[in-house]
Amino acid sequence: MLLCAQLLDEMLGEFTFESFRVYSLGTLSRLNEAVALIAEIEASRVPRETLEPIIQEMLWSFEKDPIAKQSASLEINALAELIRQKYVMAELLGSIRLIRRLLSWGYKLALEQWLLKLFDEPKRKIEMRQLAASTAVT
């Protein structure tokens, strides 16, 4: 428990190495950001091109998030395939909402349980850092 507290303290510190800082957005936040941006695009307030970096961050987040992979791997793979194709915005939105719904229930508890499992595995410190960072923004 002390190690987790120390990791969080270090990641939240001002002088922490940039790669080990707490993420500004977690997986669920990135999903929410994508849903909000799609609404703005559909209302013609922002161009469709603004969605591309958000999608790439969301895919990166899925790749780094073992809870997302465990809870919604089929849906994440389907979303990644949809993104590779020329997608319809409504299909993209539906896919993102489905993943968000699957992750929302029990996400934080699953993240905490995964972290606790890592305490006994010293060779997985980088994964522990990543999960501690996700915990800080969840």
Secondary structure, 3 states (H helix, E strand, C coil): CHHHHHHHHHHHCCCCCHHHCCCCCCHHHHHHHHHHHHHHHHCCCCCHHHHHHHHHHHHHHHHHCHHHHHHHHHHHHHHHHHHHCCCCHHHHHHHHHHHHHHHHCCHHHHHHHHHHHHCCCHHHHHHHHHHHHHHHHC
